[in-house]
Every structure is written in structure tokens, then in C-alpha cells.
């Protein structure tokens, strides 16, 4: 039961989290706030791993499934702060909305998860089957799923709820994402004598045009496996009076279910082999980008930028159980998919753990100026998380 006191608690926790700046690698103060909440609300255990993920645990009286609520603590940076209508770190309430960076993506959902689990444990007196975890996750904005690998290794969940914005609908899949590096190696020369060099940019331009002709993969639910050029750089830079000897193009590749690292790179490798055979001067290679960031704990997080897609059948028992529970509570969730990448890339895409997305607010509010969350959505999703726990651990 979401009493007036409980409503105020989730609102205030959301405001507290929003008032803490927590860019990727700077989530420590949010983790401390979560740790304090877990300890003061009867959680049995609290863990902070090497990356800085903060995990609260409540154990049921009987053996049963392990349920994990996943909400990332980091946000994208605040830009053009002077143009925001309300302070981006204010967490102020105006016209039934909490404003600030991370309200929709996704401190609102994280606050709701914490409060919902605490409420459920209190109401049931922990007489339920299984274990429930809430994870405040680091570095999601940089590496969807990489930090979550550490969490699933520790928790070993049977079910996962991703709290990314869904408008209270249930998400059963998403396209994945890969960042692909295409490198061309030329030969430097003075630009007054270009014939003595090999211009890497010219070679790259030909490659780009041929890549645009490649047939994209397709999934009937998830759509096309898009491959879009997002960046191009030449070296040396600045290149005054010199033929560029190196060129790097970066592609954003949206992944479908069943696509592997090998299957994604193969069409590009085949194209490079064909073009290199026709042009002996063309020296090029393709690979996945590798990212490395520093965590607030001082440790480093590193990962290849390949985050798989995933989807479940809407008829799956665990999905229908959640839907039925929410409908009994008066909600009318649609079963749909995310249009962006989430930590589900690890849980469902890599580890094949039963996963749904369920969050407050609209997807298109993420990363925007004047980001906000409706109080109504925040309170309702707290109720919905309670309903999911009932479906998976009691009913």
C-alpha cells in the first residue's frame, strides 16, 4: 500500500539523488545515499563491488527465485546550464513534476526500486519466496552492461527488472549496440607532391561509399540492424601541407538478436578483402572500439563496445505473470520494446537471464535539457515494482 508517508519518501529520495551530480565515474555520493537508505530500511546486506556498484539485498523466508532491480546511478553531463528553466541539480518540484538531470534517466526509477523493495519487505514481514536485490549501477552511460556483469556474477539473478523509462509499459527487448572502428593506413607526403604519398582520406571515402551499399540485417520486431557513420578523423591533425597517412571512421551499429561479433564484422572484412585485392595501395582494418574509464573507487572499467540485442516472446510465463499482476492492480501496461540500449544487453543478451524493462516517464526525456519526471509516474512505478515482486515471489 503506497501510503502518503511512502509517497513522500520516494519523492524525497528521488530529489536527493537528483541533487547529487553523478556523471560516469563520479557516482560515489549517490552510492553512499543508497547505502544509507538500505541500512536504515531493513535490508539484510549491502555490497559495494570493485567498480562501485551499490547493491542492497533482502532475503525471503522461503527458497525461491532471485529477483534483481537494476538502475544506473550515472547521468550524462549537464550542458548549457544557464538555459535550463530550473536548476539541473535542484530536484525542484513544479506543476507536478520533479526537474533535474537524471530524473527520467534514471534516478526516479532507482528511487522507486529502493522504496518498493523496502515497502514489500515490511508488508510481507519477509515472508516470501526467494531473494530481492536492488543495484545502483555505475558507468551505464558509457558501457551498457559492462558493470552489470559484476552484479550478475555476485547476485546470480533468475529475473531482472531494468528501470529505464517505459511509461509504465513492459519492455521485452531492445536492439543492441556496437561501436565499430574502420582504419585506413596511407603514406605521408608533402601536399605539393601528393603523388608521392597515399592519401588515407581518399581511400576511406571510397570505403564509406561501398559500406553504404551493404544490405542491413532485419528483425520483424526489433527492426533494422542500422550501421551509421558517426565520426571521421585524419592524421596528422592539423594537416597543413601534408598528405594524411591515417584515417579513422567510427560507426554506430545497432544489433539484432543472434548477431555475434564475428557475424557483424564479416561483411566488412569481406568488403575490405575485395577492395584491397582490386587496389593494392588500400591498407585497412576493421574492429570494435575498446573503452576504458576510471571508476570512483579508483579501479578501471574496460570493455569492448559490443552490447548484444535481446527479445523475449510476450507469451513467456514470467512476462505474463507480471502483466497479470499489474492488471489486477488497475494498470494497463502495453508489451513493447526499447528503442535504445540498456543494461539488458548483459542480463538478457549475454547471460540469457529473464529480463523485462519497466520504468516511469517517457523515453524521449532522457538526456534532454529541462529533464523531468511526473510525480504521478514516479508513484505509480513504485506501485508497479511492488506488483512485479508479488507476481514473481508470492503468486
LUMKOLTOR-493324 format. One record per residue (C-alpha): x, y, z; residue number from 0; residue in three letters. Coordinates in Angstrom, 1 decimal. Layout:
% residues N
X  Y  Z  NUM  ALA
...
% end
This chain:
% residues 395
0.0  0.0  0.0  0  UNK
1.5  3.3  -1.1  1  UNK
0.5  5.5  1.8  2  UNK
1.0  9.2  1.9  3  UNK
4.1  8.7  4.0  4  UNK
5.5  6.3  1.5  5  UNK
4.7  8.6  -1.4  6  UNK
6.7  11.4  0.3  7  UNK
9.6  9.1  0.9  8  UNK
10.0  8.1  -2.7  9  UNK
9.6  11.7  -3.8  10  UNK
12.2  12.9  -1.3  11  UNK
14.7  10.1  -2.2  12  UNK
14.4  11.0  -5.9  13  UNK
15.1  14.6  -5.1  14  UNK
18.1  13.7  -3.0  15  UNK
19.6  11.6  -5.8  16  UNK
19.0  14.3  -8.4  17  UNK
20.7  16.9  -6.3  18  UNK
23.9  14.9  -6.4  19  UNK
26.0  15.3  -9.5  20  UNK
26.9  11.8  -10.7  21  UNK
28.5  11.7  -14.1  22  UNK
30.0  8.4  -15.1  23  UNK
32.9  7.8  -12.8  24  UNK
31.6  10.2  -10.2  25  UNK
28.7  8.1  -8.7  26  UNK
30.2  7.7  -5.2  27  UNK
27.9  10.1  -3.4  28  UNK
24.8  8.6  -4.9  29  UNK
26.1  5.1  -3.8  30  UNK
26.6  6.5  -0.3  31  UNK
23.0  7.7  -0.3  32  UNK
21.7  4.3  -1.4  33  UNK
23.9  2.5  1.1  34  UNK
22.4  4.7  3.9  35  UNK
18.9  4.0  2.6  36  UNK
19.4  0.3  2.5  37  UNK
20.8  0.1  6.0  38  UNK
18.0  2.3  7.5  39  UNK
15.2  0.3  5.8  40  UNK
15.9  -3.2  6.9  41  UNK
17.9  -4.6  4.0  42  UNK
19.8  -7.7  5.2  43  UNK
23.0  -7.0  3.3  44  UNK
24.7  -4.1  1.4  45  UNK
27.5  -4.7  -1.0  46  UNK
29.8  -2.3  -2.9  47  UNK
31.9  -4.0  -5.5  48  UNK
35.2  -3.0  -7.1  49  UNK
33.5  -0.9  -9.8  50  UNK
31.4  0.9  -7.1  51  UNK
28.1  -0.7  -7.9  52  UNK
25.9  -0.4  -4.7  53  UNK
23.7  -3.5  -4.1  54  UNK
21.1  -3.9  -1.4  55  UNK
19.7  -7.4  -0.6  56  UNK
16.6  -8.6  1.2  57  UNK
16.1  -12.4  1.8  58  UNK
12.7  -14.0  1.9  59  UNK
11.8  -16.7  4.4  60  UNK
11.5  -19.4  1.8  61  UNK
13.7  -20.6  -1.1  62  UNK
12.7  -19.2  -4.4  63  UNK
13.7  -17.1  -7.3  64  UNK
16.3  -14.3  -7.2  65  UNK
14.9  -11.0  -8.4  66  UNK
17.2  -8.1  -9.3  67  UNK
16.2  -4.5  -9.9  68  UNK
18.8  -2.7  -12.0  69  UNK
19.0  1.1  -12.0  70  UNK
22.1  3.1  -13.1  71  UNK
23.4  5.9  -10.9  72  UNK
25.3  7.8  -13.5  73  UNK
23.9  10.5  -15.8  74  UNK
25.1  12.3  -18.9  75  UNK
26.7  15.7  -18.4  76  UNK
24.7  18.9  -17.9  77  UNK
25.1  21.2  -20.9  78  UNK
24.1  24.9  -21.3  79  UNK
23.1  25.0  -17.6  80  UNK
22.1  28.7  -18.0  81  UNK
19.4  27.8  -20.4  82  UNK
17.6  25.3  -18.1  83  UNK
14.3  26.6  -16.7  84  UNK
15.0  25.1  -13.3  85  UNK
18.4  24.2  -11.8  86  UNK
19.5  20.9  -13.2  87  UNK
20.8  19.7  -9.8  88  UNK
17.9  21.3  -7.9  89  UNK
15.4  18.4  -7.9  90  UNK
12.7  21.1  -7.7  91  UNK
9.0  20.3  -7.9  92  UNK
6.9  22.5  -10.3  93  UNK
3.5  21.7  -11.7  94  UNK
3.5  18.1  -10.5  95  UNK
7.0  17.4  -11.9  96  UNK
10.5  16.9  -10.4  97  UNK
13.0  18.7  -12.6  98  UNK
16.7  17.9  -13.0  99  UNK
19.4  15.8  -14.7  100  UNK
18.7  12.2  -14.2  101  UNK
15.0  12.4  -13.1  102  UNK
13.9  10.3  -16.0  103  UNK
17.2  8.7  -16.8  104  UNK
17.1  7.2  -14.3  105  UNK
17.2  8.3  -10.7  106  UNK
13.4  8.4  -10.4  107  UNK
13.2  4.7  -11.2  108  UNK
16.1  3.9  -8.9  109  UNK
14.4  5.7  -6.0  110  UNK
11.2  3.8  -6.8  111  UNK
13.0  0.5  -6.8  112  UNK
14.6  1.1  -3.4  113  UNK
11.3  2.2  -1.8  114  UNK
9.2  -0.5  -3.4  115  UNK
11.5  -3.3  -2.2  116  UNK
11.6  -1.7  1.3  117  UNK
7.8  -1.5  1.4  118  UNK
7.4  -5.0  0.1  119  UNK
9.7  -6.4  2.8  120  UNK
7.9  -4.5  5.5  121  UNK
4.4  -5.5  4.4  122  UNK
5.3  -9.2  3.9  123  UNK
7.5  -9.3  7.0  124  UNK
9.9  -11.0  4.5  125  UNK
7.5  -14.0  4.2  126  UNK
8.1  -14.5  0.5  127  UNK
10.0  -17.0  -1.7  128  UNK
13.4  -16.0  -2.8  129  UNK
15.7  -13.0  -2.6  130  UNK
15.4  -9.5  -3.9  131  UNK
18.2  -7.2  -4.8  132  UNK
18.4  -3.5  -5.8  133  UNK
21.5  -2.5  -7.7  134  UNK
22.7  1.1  -8.2  135  UNK
24.9  0.6  -11.2  136  UNK
27.9  2.7  -12.4  137  UNK
29.0  3.6  -15.9  138  UNK
25.9  2.6  -17.8  139  UNK
26.0  5.7  -20.0  140  UNK
29.5  4.6  -21.2  141  UNK
29.2  0.9  -21.2  142  UNK
25.7  -0.6  -21.3  143  UNK
26.1  -3.9  -19.4  144  UNK
29.8  -4.0  -18.6  145  UNK
29.4  -3.0  -14.9  146  UNK
26.3  -5.3  -14.7  147  UNK
28.5  -8.3  -15.4  148  UNK
30.0  -7.9  -11.9  149  UNK
26.5  -7.7  -10.4  150  UNK
25.1  -10.8  -12.1  151  UNK
28.2  -12.7  -11.1  152  UNK
27.6  -11.7  -7.4  153  UNK
23.8  -12.0  -7.4  154  UNK
23.1  -14.7  -10.0  155  UNK
19.5  -13.5  -10.6  156  UNK
16.7  -15.5  -12.1  157  UNK
14.8  -12.4  -13.1  158  UNK
15.9  -8.8  -13.8  159  UNK
13.9  -5.6  -14.0  160  UNK
15.6  -2.8  -15.9  161  UNK
14.2  0.6  -14.8  162  UNK
14.8  2.6  -17.9  163  UNK
11.9  4.9  -18.9  164  UNK
9.0  2.9  -20.4  165  UNK
5.9  4.9  -19.5  166  UNK
4.9  2.1  -17.1  167  UNK
4.8  -0.3  -20.1  168  UNK
6.7  -3.6  -20.1  169  UNK
9.6  -3.8  -22.4  170  UNK
10.6  -7.3  -23.7  171  UNK
13.6  -6.5  -25.8  172  UNK
15.9  -4.0  -27.5  173  UNK
18.4  -3.6  -30.2  174  UNK
22.0  -3.9  -29.0  175  UNK
24.8  -1.5  -30.0  176  UNK
28.3  -1.8  -31.3  177  UNK
30.9  0.8  -32.0  178  UNK
33.0  -0.2  -35.0  179  UNK
36.4  1.3  -35.9  180  UNK
37.4  1.4  -39.6  181  UNK
41.0  2.3  -40.0  182  UNK
42.9  3.2  -43.2  183  UNK
46.7  3.4  -43.4  184  UNK
48.2  5.6  -46.2  185  UNK
51.6  7.1  -46.9  186  UNK
52.6  10.7  -45.9  187  UNK
54.0  13.1  -48.4  188  UNK
54.2  16.9  -48.9  189  UNK
50.9  18.1  -50.3  190  UNK
52.9  19.9  -53.0  191  UNK
53.9  16.4  -54.2  192  UNK
50.8  14.3  -53.4  193  UNK
51.7  11.6  -56.0  194  UNK
54.5  10.5  -53.7  195  UNK
52.1  9.6  -50.9  196  UNK
48.9  7.7  -50.4  197  UNK
46.0  9.8  -49.1  198  UNK
44.2  7.8  -46.4  199  UNK
41.2  10.0  -46.6  200  UNK
40.6  9.4  -50.3  201  UNK
40.8  5.7  -49.6  202  UNK
38.4  6.0  -46.7  203  UNK
35.9  7.9  -48.8  204  UNK
35.7  5.0  -51.3  205  UNK
35.3  2.5  -48.5  206  UNK
32.5  4.6  -46.9  207  UNK
30.5  4.7  -50.2  208  UNK
30.8  0.9  -50.6  209  UNK
29.7  0.3  -47.0  210  UNK
26.6  2.3  -47.6  211  UNK
25.6  -0.3  -50.2  212  UNK
25.8  -3.2  -47.8  213  UNK
22.5  -4.8  -47.0  214  UNK
21.4  -4.3  -43.4  215  UNK
20.1  -7.1  -41.2  216  UNK
16.5  -7.1  -40.2  217  UNK
14.3  -8.4  -37.4  218  UNK
10.5  -8.4  -37.6  219  UNK
10.1  -6.9  -34.1  220  UNK
13.3  -5.0  -33.5  221  UNK
13.7  -3.5  -36.9  222  UNK
16.9  -2.9  -38.9  223  UNK
20.4  -3.5  -37.8  224  UNK
21.5  0.1  -38.6  225  UNK
25.1  1.0  -39.4  226  UNK
25.6  4.7  -39.3  227  UNK
28.8  6.7  -39.8  228  UNK
29.2  8.9  -36.7  229  UNK
32.7  10.3  -36.8  230  UNK
35.8  10.6  -39.0  231  UNK
39.3  11.8  -38.2  232  UNK
42.5  12.1  -40.2  233  UNK
46.1  12.2  -39.0  234  UNK
48.3  14.1  -38.7  235  UNK
46.0  16.9  -37.5  236  UNK
46.2  19.7  -38.2  237  UNK
47.4  18.5  -41.6  238  UNK
48.9  21.7  -43.1  239  UNK
50.9  20.8  -46.3  240  UNK
50.8  17.1  -45.6  241  UNK
49.0  14.1  -47.2  242  UNK
47.2  12.3  -44.4  243  UNK
48.7  8.9  -43.6  244  UNK
45.9  7.7  -41.4  245  UNK
42.1  7.9  -41.3  246  UNK
39.7  6.6  -38.7  247  UNK
35.9  6.3  -39.2  248  UNK
33.6  5.3  -36.4  249  UNK
30.3  3.6  -37.0  250  UNK
27.3  3.1  -34.7  251  UNK
25.9  -0.4  -35.4  252  UNK
22.5  -1.3  -33.9  253  UNK
22.5  -5.1  -33.2  254  UNK
19.7  -7.6  -33.5  255  UNK
19.2  -10.9  -31.7  256  UNK
21.6  -13.6  -32.8  257  UNK
24.2  -11.3  -34.1  258  UNK
27.7  -12.1  -32.9  259  UNK
31.0  -10.2  -33.1  260  UNK
32.1  -12.5  -35.9  261  UNK
28.8  -12.1  -37.9  262  UNK
28.8  -8.3  -37.6  263  UNK
32.4  -7.9  -38.7  264  UNK
32.4  -10.5  -41.5  265  UNK
30.6  -8.4  -44.2  266  UNK
33.1  -5.5  -43.6  267  UNK
36.1  -7.8  -43.6  268  UNK
34.9  -9.4  -46.9  269  UNK
34.4  -5.9  -48.4  270  UNK
37.9  -4.9  -47.3  271  UNK
39.4  -8.0  -48.8  272  UNK
37.6  -7.4  -52.1  273  UNK
38.6  -3.8  -52.3  274  UNK
42.2  -4.4  -51.3  275  UNK
42.5  -7.1  -54.0  276  UNK
41.4  -4.5  -56.6  277  UNK
43.6  -1.7  -55.1  278  UNK
47.0  -2.9  -53.7  279  UNK
47.5  0.5  -52.1  280  UNK
44.5  0.1  -49.8  281  UNK
45.6  -0.9  -46.4  282  UNK
42.7  -1.1  -43.9  283  UNK
41.3  -3.0  -40.9  284  UNK
38.0  -3.1  -39.0  285  UNK
37.5  -3.8  -35.3  286  UNK
35.3  -3.0  -32.3  287  UNK
36.2  0.0  -30.2  288  UNK
37.5  -0.6  -26.7  289  UNK
36.7  1.8  -24.0  290  UNK
38.4  2.3  -20.6  291  UNK
37.1  4.6  -17.8  292  UNK
38.1  5.2  -14.2  293  UNK
35.6  4.3  -11.5  294  UNK
35.0  6.5  -8.4  295  UNK
36.6  3.6  -6.4  296  UNK
39.9  4.2  -8.3  297  UNK
39.6  1.0  -10.3  298  UNK
39.3  0.9  -14.0  299  UNK
36.4  -0.4  -16.0  300  UNK
37.2  -1.6  -19.5  301  UNK
35.2  -3.2  -22.2  302  UNK
34.8  -3.8  -25.9  303  UNK
31.9  -1.8  -27.2  304  UNK
29.7  -4.6  -28.3  305  UNK
26.4  -4.9  -26.4  306  UNK
24.0  -7.6  -27.7  307  UNK
20.4  -7.2  -28.6  308  UNK
17.7  -9.3  -26.9  309  UNK
14.0  -10.1  -27.0  310  UNK
11.5  -12.4  -25.3  311  UNK
8.2  -13.7  -26.5  312  UNK
5.3  -11.7  -25.0  313  UNK
3.7  -15.0  -24.1  314  UNK
6.6  -16.1  -21.8  315  UNK
5.3  -17.1  -18.4  316  UNK
7.4  -14.6  -16.4  317  UNK
6.2  -11.7  -18.6  318  UNK
2.6  -12.7  -18.4  319  UNK
2.8  -13.2  -14.7  320  UNK
4.0  -9.5  -14.3  321  UNK
1.3  -8.3  -16.7  322  UNK
-1.5  -10.1  -14.9  323  UNK
-0.3  -8.8  -11.6  324  UNK
-0.2  -5.2  -12.8  325  UNK
-3.7  -5.5  -14.4  326  UNK
-5.1  -6.7  -11.1  327  UNK
-3.8  -3.5  -9.6  328  UNK
-5.6  -1.4  -12.2  329  UNK
-2.7  -0.8  -14.6  330  UNK
-2.8  -1.4  -18.3  331  UNK
0.7  -2.0  -19.5  332  UNK
1.5  -2.5  -23.2  333  UNK
4.1  -5.1  -24.1  334  UNK
6.6  -3.4  -26.3  335  UNK
10.4  -2.8  -26.8  336  UNK
13.0  -0.2  -26.1  337  UNK
14.4  1.9  -28.9  338  UNK
17.7  2.3  -27.2  339  UNK
20.4  0.2  -25.5  340  UNK
20.2  -0.7  -21.8  341  UNK
22.0  -2.9  -19.2  342  UNK
19.7  -5.6  -20.5  343  UNK
22.4  -6.2  -23.1  344  UNK
24.3  -8.1  -20.5  345  UNK
21.5  -9.7  -18.5  346  UNK
19.4  -10.9  -21.4  347  UNK
21.7  -10.5  -24.4  348  UNK
24.9  -12.1  -22.9  349  UNK
23.7  -14.0  -19.8  350  UNK
20.3  -15.1  -21.0  351  UNK
18.6  -14.1  -17.8  352  UNK
14.9  -13.5  -17.9  353  UNK
14.6  -9.7  -18.2  354  UNK
11.9  -7.0  -18.5  355  UNK
12.1  -3.3  -18.8  356  UNK
9.7  -1.3  -16.6  357  UNK
10.2  2.3  -15.7  358  UNK
8.5  5.7  -15.2  359  UNK
8.4  8.6  -17.6  360  UNK
9.0  8.8  -21.4  361  UNK
12.0  7.6  -23.3  362  UNK
12.4  10.9  -25.2  363  UNK
13.0  12.8  -22.0  364  UNK
16.4  11.1  -21.4  365  UNK
19.5  13.3  -21.9  366  UNK
17.3  16.4  -22.7  367  UNK
17.5  19.9  -21.4  368  UNK
14.9  20.6  -18.7  369  UNK
14.6  16.8  -18.0  370  UNK
11.8  16.0  -15.6  371  UNK
9.7  13.2  -14.2  372  UNK
6.0  13.4  -13.5  373  UNK
5.2  12.7  -9.8  374  UNK
2.3  10.6  -10.9  375  UNK
4.6  8.3  -12.9  376  UNK
7.1  8.1  -10.1  377  UNK
4.5  7.0  -7.6  378  UNK
2.8  4.6  -10.0  379  UNK
6.0  2.8  -10.9  380  UNK
6.8  2.3  -7.2  381  UNK
3.5  0.5  -7.0  382  UNK
4.2  -1.4  -10.2  383  UNK
7.5  -2.7  -8.9  384  UNK
5.6  -4.0  -5.8  385  UNK
3.3  -5.8  -8.2  386  UNK
6.1  -7.5  -10.0  387  UNK
7.6  -8.7  -6.8  388  UNK
4.2  -10.2  -5.8  389  UNK
4.0  -11.9  -9.2  390  UNK
7.4  -13.5  -9.0  391  UNK
7.9  -14.3  -5.4  392  UNK
4.4  -14.9  -3.9  393  UNK
1.6  -15.7  -6.5  394  UNK
% end
